[in-house]
């Protein structure tokens, strides 16, 4: 049974104050969990950190920081075996939603997505590399998978470098009604600002959403990562707050920063945002894509 820590109890008052101040719940649309457990073996050859990223640790961080709900993205350590995440979703119904992975090189991937959707997952993530190993993204197996997402009415989540954004557009030309979420601003380097136009070009598809996470990863400056905030400003201008969402990318962020700073940079230190912008980016946009009951 999950035991609430003293830190969580002390954070309860802060949570109450935060909710009173914001009058909306904060939802984190991008975290990962894993655990060294022989019941749920990692994929062969996976480079897994020695530490666990346990859901109980995540719950503690959420409560301390006033985050009510979270979308968990299947971590690459398990590759296409989504059983650990399925067990987490079953243990904590209503608190988490899950995005699965399927093998993009398997012709049966659309059927696997249907199976995972029936199990309670909401959406799939694909992650083509920038080099030739990711060229399957332009291949014949993609249209059926994207079409299945559209048929199931679940989002397609894309972790891909900025150079792959024209290929996203090519898929959307066939399925403009599909909801697509681009992770981490397509990791566009801050020293290549012109490249961001490849992501901005997707604004013409009304169901494309962008996570403005990874300011901490892209930046070459200390917090609040003002150079990476320039990307956010341009995306805000292009897409509007109704199609942008924050995210922590916990626990990956801990290599560079902290969970609380991933929240505070948006809530407090993106000075170009107004209160309504923050309401959208911390809650409403996310609930357009991943609605939570209750």
N, C-alpha and C positions, 0 to 999 in steps of 0.2 A: 504493500500500500504506500502511496506517495505521502511522505511526511513533510509538512510545511515547515520550512526553516525559519529561524529567528529573523533572518534578513527579509523574508517574505512578509512576516508579520509586521516588521517595522515599516515595510513599504506600503502597507495597507492604507495608512493615513495619506501618504503621498498619492496613492491611486484615487482615493476619494476626492482629494483636492483637484487632481488632474481632471477627473470626470466632470466635476462641478464646473471647472474652468472651460473645458472644451464642449461639454454637452453632446458629445458623440464618442462612440467607442473607437479605439485605434486598433487596426487590423494589420498584421505584418504578413505580406503576401509572398515571402520568400525566405525559408529557412531549410536546413537539412538536419536529419537525425540519423544516428547509427549507434550500434552497440556491439562490443565484442562478445558474441554469444554463439556457441556452437549450434544452437537451434536455428540460427539465421546466418549461415556462412557467407562470407564476402566472396565476390567474384574472383576467379583464379587470376593471380597476378596483380590484384588491386593494391594500390599504395595507400594503405589506411593508416591514419595517425594512431599512435598508441592510446590516446585518450578516447573516451566515449563522448558522443554528443547525444546524451540521453534526453528523452522527452521530459523527464522530471526536472532536469537542469533548465531546459527551455521554459517550462512552466514557472519556475522560480524567477527567471529573468523577465518573463512577461508580466507577472504580478508586481514585481518591483518597479517596473517601468510603465505600468498602466496600459499594457497591451492586452486586449480582451480575447482576440481570436488570431489564428495563424494558419497560413497555407504552407504545408510541408512539401517540398520538391524531392522526389526520389533521388537519393545521392548516388553518384557514379560508382561508389564502392561496391554496391550490390548489382550493378549493371542493370539487367532487365528482370531480375528477381525482386518483385515488389512486396514480398511477403512480410518483411519486417515492418515496412511502413503500413501495410494493411493491418497488422496487429496493433500498431499505435493508434490508428484511426478507430479501431474497434474498442480499444481501451478508453479513449477519450472522445466519445461522440459529442458533437456540438462545439468542441473547442478547436479542433483541427479539421482542415480539409487536405486532401492529398492529390498531388499531380504525379502520375506514373511515368515510367519509361517503357518503351517497346523497342525492339530491335529494328532499326530502319532498313536493314538489309534483308529482313525476313518478309517474304510475300504475305505471310499470315499476320503481319503487324496490325492491320485494321481490325481483324477478328480478336486479336489479343487486347486491343484497346476497348472493344465492345465488352469483353469479359471483365476487364478492370473497372470499366464504368458501372457495370452491373454490381460489382463488389463495393462500390461507393466512391471510387476515385472520380475526380472532376478535372479531366484534362490530361494532356500528355506533354512531355518535354522532349525535344530533339536538339542535338548539339553538334552540328557539323563543324569540323575544323576548317581553318583557313586554307590549309594546303590541300594537295590532291586527295588525301585520305578522306576528305569531307565532300568530295564531288558527287557522292550519292545524293546529295541535296538537290542536284539538278536531274536526277535519274528518274526512271519510269516507276519506281516504287513510291515516290512521294505523292503524286496526285490521288491515288486511292486512300492513303492515310489521311491526307488533308480533307478529302471528301467525307471520310467516316467521321472525323471530328465535326464537320458541318452537320451531318445527319444526326449525330448524337447530341448536338448542341452543347459541346464542351470546348473549352479553349485550347488552341494550339500554342504552346509556349516554346519560344525559340531562343536558345543560347547560341549565338553565332557572332563572329566578328563582323565589323562594319562592312567589309567587302562582300558579305553574303546578302546584304539587304536587297539588292536588285533581284535576287532569286526569290526572296520572300514576295516581292511585288509580282513576280511572274505567277506564283501560286495564287495570289489574291485576285489576279485578273480573272481567274476561272471561278473563284469562290469569294466574291466580295462580301458576302454575308457572314463569313466565318470570323469568329473572334480570335485574334492573334495577339499574344503578349510578347514583346521583345524584352529580353532580360538585359539589365545592367547597361542600358544606353548603347547596346551592341559593342560595349567596351571600346568605344572610339577614343583613340589616344588624344590627350589634351594638346599635344604639339602638332596634331594634324586636324585642325578645326574644319577645314574644307570637307573632310571625309564625312562629317556629321550630316551633310546634305543627303547622303544616301539613306540615312534613317529618316530625316525630315521628309523625304519624298514619299514616305508611306502615309503621310497625313491625309492623302486623298482617299484612303480607305477608312471609312468611318468606324470600323470595328477593330482598328489597331490601337493597342495600348502599349505604353512604354514604362518600364521600371527605371526610375532615376537613381537606383542603387549604384554602388561602386564609385561614388565620388571619392571615397577613401582610397580605393584601389588605383584609380586613374590619376589622382592628383600627384603632383610633385612638390606640394606644399604641406605644411602642418594644418591641423584642424583650424578653421572649418572648410578647408580644401577649396579655396576661392577660385583657383584655376579650373577645377572640374565643375564648379557651380556655373561657369560660363556655358557649358553644355546644357545644363538644366534650364538656364534662362532662355536659350534658343529653342529648346524643346517645349518649354512652357508657352512661348510665343506661337509656335507652330501648331501644337496639339491642344493647348489649353489644359487647365488642371483636371478637367473631366476625363482626360485620357492619359494622365500620368499617375503613377503610384510610387510611394517610397518602398523600401524594404531593407532589412538588416543584412541578409545573407549570412546569418549566424549558422555555424560557428566560424565560417571562413573569414569573417571580418576580424576575428581575434588575432590573425597574423599581422594586422595593421592597426587596428583600433578596437573599439568596444561596442557592444550592443547599444548602450545608452547614447553614445555619440551618433550612431546611425539614425537614431530618432531625433536627438536634439538638433542636428544640423538642419533638418527639415522644419521641425516645430519652432525653433528659435533663431537659427542663424542663416537662413536663406531670406535675407532682408527684402528681397523683391516680391516675396509672397505675401498676400493678405490673408485674413482669417478664413475667408471662403475658399481660397486656394488650398490652404492647409486642410480644411475639412474634406475637400475632395481627395487630396493626395494621400491622406492618412486613413480615410474611411470610404467615402462614397464611390470613388472610382473602383476600389477593390471590390466593394459589394456589387457593383455592376457586373463584374467578371466572376467573382466567387461569393455569391450571396450566402449569408449565415442566418439561420433561423434563431429567434430568441434574442 
